[in-house]
């Protein structure tokens, strides 16, 4: 019963952070499981991936109904990610916990620094406008048709981002939004709202395959995953109610600083235990 309650509370914390800070909040799931339930990275990753899958799927469905998801781009990126996600899950089971923990801590620190930099430079007007219209952008949006113009540079750029996202999702249990969003910003001239919505669709699809792969490989702890995911969904829905009042650059900056501390704490804890 203690593990059940702890899993629900940790999931609720993850979902609330996700609602208030955006996709970057999903990376906090694995540290919470490590510190709260004393799991390893390999044990935490599939649990976090399951919660990420459900949360991203709900967000993507809402965005799709609003017409913001570029589903062809999302599907193409997800296909390349689906190919590498099982490899990441397999490698996570083969590698020792120490290097996985260090790698995750470095990824978490990178995400925190990126979030801090973006929040410091955030401009509400720029966030709601389309990206650069330069011809150097591989994937141009045809505004008369509302869809991307596909070519080889466009496909290559999106495929690389998908492969990296799938591998990291399987290896570390992270959603991969910190890979997909910057990739779409560099490779397309989509509006920011469409980029975020498409990213959610990619994360949901890749995470779903990761969850299935983890289940077949026997690395999914459903007794923790189910209550954790239930808590995450509850926290996300509750957080959305207060997001308009609490969310903003200051909150993202605070979360980024805390995430930096958590990443350092993970490495310190690892060396203390060893």
N, C-alpha and C positions, 0 to 999 in steps of 0.2 A: 504493500500500500504506500510506503514511503517513496519507493521508486516511481510509482504511478503518479502520485501527487507532485513530486519533484519534476517529472517529465512534463506534466501539464503546465506547471508554473514557468519552467524554462522555455517551453514553446510559446506561452503567452508573452513572455518578455521579448522573444524573437519577433513575433508577429507585430507587437506594438512598435518596436524599433523600425521594422520594415515599413509600417504605415506612416511613421513620422519622418523618416529620413530617406526613404526611397529604396531602390534595389540594393544599394550597398549594405543595407541592414542585414541581408541574408548571411553575410560572412560571419556574423556574430554567433550563429547557431552552433558551430563546431566548438569554439572556445567555451560556450556555456555548458555544452555537454561534457567537455573535458574537465572543467572545474567543478561542475555541479554533480555529475554522475561518475566522475573518474574514469571515463572511457578513453580509449586511444583515438588517434586521428582516423585510423582505418575503421574503427567501430562507429565513430561519430559521423563520418562522411555520408554513409547511406541513409542514416536517420535524418540528417540535415537535408539531404537531397530530396527525400520524400516530402518534407515540409515545404521546401522551395518549389517543388513541382506543383503541389496543390495551390499554394499562394499565387504563383505566377500564372497558373491556368485560369484562376478566377479573375485576376487583373487583365489577362489577355482577352478573355471572353467579354468583359465589360468594354474594353477598348475596341474590340472588333465590332460590337453593336453600335459603337459611335463612329465607325468607319475610319479608325486611325491605324489599323494594322495593315502593313503591306505583306499580305500572306504569302505571296510568291517568294519574296526575299526571305521571309521567315522560314518557309519550308526548305528553301535551298540551303540556307545556313545550317538548319537543323539536320539535314541529311548528312552533311559533312561532319557535323558534331556527333551524330549517332554512330558513325564509323569509329570514332576515337574514344568515346565514353567507356565502352567495355574494357578497352586497353588500360585506361586510367584506373578503373575499379580493380582489375587484375593486378596491376602494379602496386596499388595501395595494400593489397593483401600480401604481397611478396616483400616489400620493403620494410625494414625495421621502423619502429615508432619514432625514434630520435630524428632521423633526417626528414620524415614526413612532418613532424611537429615544427621543425625549423623552417621548412618550405612553406607551411601554412602561415606561420608567424610572419614571414617575409611578404607573402601575398597580402595578408591582413594589413600590414604596415603600409604597403604600396597603395591599397585601396583607401586607407585612412588619409594618407598624404594627398591622393587625388581628390578625395571628397573635400578636404580642407582647402585645397587650392581653388577648386571650383566654387565653393561657397564664398570664399573671399572675393572672387571675381564675378560673382553672380550678378546678372543684370536681368530683371524680370522682363524687360522688353525684348532683349535678345533671345531669351529662352522661348519666346512664343513666335519667333520669326523663322523663316526658312534659312537653311545653311547657305554657304557660299555658292554663287552661280558660276564659278569659274569653270572653263572647259576642261581644266585639269582633273576635275572630279570624275572618277571612272563611271559612276552610276548616276546619270542625269535623270531627273524626274520630269516626265512629259506632262506639263500642267493641263494640256488640253485633253489628255486621256486619264490623268490621275494615276499613272503607273510608271515604274522605272524602265528606262531604255537599256536593254541587256546587251552586253558585248563581252569579249574575253577579259579585258582588265577588270570589269565589274564582277564577273563570275569568280575570277581569281582572288580578288580582294575579300569577297564575302566568304569564299570557301576556306581561306586561311583563318579568318576569324572564327568560323564554325568549328574547324578542327581543333584550335586552341581551346575554345570554350568547352567542347565535349571532353577533351582530355582532362582539363582542370576540374570539371564537374565530377567526373568519375574518380579522380585521384584524391581530391580534397573536399568534395561535397559542397562546393560553392556554386552559386547560380551562373556566374559568368557574365553578368551584366556589365562588370567593369572592363570586359573585353569587347563585348558586342556593341555597346553604346559608343565608345570611342571609334571603333571600326566603322560603324555606320555614319558617324559624323565626318570621318575622313573620306569615306568612299562614296557618299551620296550627298545630295542637296535636299534631303527630306527635312520637313519641319521637326523641331525637337520633340514635340508631342508624339509624332508618328514614329520617331526613332525609339522612344521609350516603350511605346506600345508594341512595336515589332520585336524589340528586345525581350519583352515579357513572353511573347509567343515562342521565340526561340528557346528561352530558358525552360518553359513548360515542356516543350517537345523533347529536348535533350535530356532533361531531368527524368522524364517518364521512362525513357529507354534505360537510363542509368539505374532507376529503381528496379526495373524488370531484370536487368543484368545482375544487380546485387542480390536479388532474390534467388536467381538460379545459381549464383556462385555461393549462396549460403552465408553471405555477409550482412544480411539485413536482420536487425533485432526488432521484430515487430512489437514486442512487449513495450519497447521504449518509443518506437517510431509512431505508433498510432496515437498514444496520448500526447506526445510531443507535437504532432501535426495538428491534432484537435486544439491544443492550446495556442498554436501559432495562428490558426485560422480565426479563433476567437479574439486573440490579441490584435490581429490585423483589422478585423471588422470594427472592434472597439476603438482602435487607434484612428481609423478613418473618421470617426465622429468628431474627434478632437483635433484632427490634423490641421484644419483651417485655423485653429486658434493657437496651436503650439508649433507646428512645422515652420521651418524657415532657415535662413543661413546660420543664425546663432545656434540653433539646435543641432544642425549638421556639423558645425564647427566643434561643438561640445562632444558629439558622438565620435568625431574623427580623433580628437585628443584622447578620449577614453580608449578607442580602438588601438591607438599607438601604445598606450600603457598596457593593454591586454596582450598585444603581440610581444612586447618585451617581457611581460610576466610569464608568458608561455615558455619562452626560452630559459628564463631564470629558473622556473619550476622544473623544467626538464633536467637542467644541470644539478639542481639540488637533489632531485630524486635519484639521479645516477651516481 
